[in-house]
Amino acid sequence: MNVKEAAAYIGASEYKLREMVRRKLIGSYRVGNRILFRKEAIDAWILKQEQENSSAFSN
């Protein structure tokens, strides 16, 4: 997925997604100047966020 597709998939802006890539918060790879994402990496990130959020509420 490219940045636009991935941002729509997770419900974030393209700017926010690029910031997350810059901070290495979400897995991505580059081909030339393009930032690309594997769907599996995004799904893993979503699962991690869900786990972190559910543990924060249980404390």
C-alpha positions in Angstrom: 0.0 0.0 0.0 1.1 3.5 -0.6 0.8 6.3 2.0 -2.6 7.4 0.8 -4.1 3.9 0.9 -2.5 3.0 4.3 -3.7 6.3 5.8 -7.3 5.6 4.7 -7.0 2.0 6.0 -6.0 3.1 9.5 -8.2 6.2 9.5 -5.3 8.7 9.9 -4.1 11.6 7.7 -1.3 11.1 5.3 0.7 13.7 7.3 0.2 11.7 10.6 1.2 8.5 8.9 4.4 10.1 7.4 5.2 11.4 10.9 4.8 7.8 12.3 7.1 6.5 9.7 9.7 9.2 10.5 9.5 8.2 14.2 9.6 4.5 13.3 6.3 3.8 15.0 4.9 1.8 12.1 6.7 -0.6 9.7 7.3 0.6 6.2 9.8 0.4 3.4 11.0 2.6 0.6 11.3 2.2 -3.1 13.0 5.3 -4.4 11.2 8.2 -2.8 8.0 6.2 -2.3 7.0 5.0 1.2 5.2 1.7 1.0 3.5 -0.6 3.6 2.6 -4.3 3.7 -0.9 -4.9 4.8 0.3 -7.5 7.3 2.6 -4.9 9.0 -0.3 -2.4 9.3 -2.5 -5.1 10.7 0.2 -6.1 13.3 0.5 -2.4 14.3 -3.3 -2.2 14.7 -3.3 -5.3 16.9 -0.4 -3.9 19.0 -2.4 -0.6 19.5 -5.5 -2.6 20.6 -3.5 -4.6 23.1 -1.8 -1.5 24.5 -5.1 0.3 24.8 -6.9 -2.6 26.5 -4.0 -3.0 29.0 -4.1 0.7 29.8 -7.8 0.4 30.6 -7.4 -2.6 32.8 -4.9 -0.9 35.2 
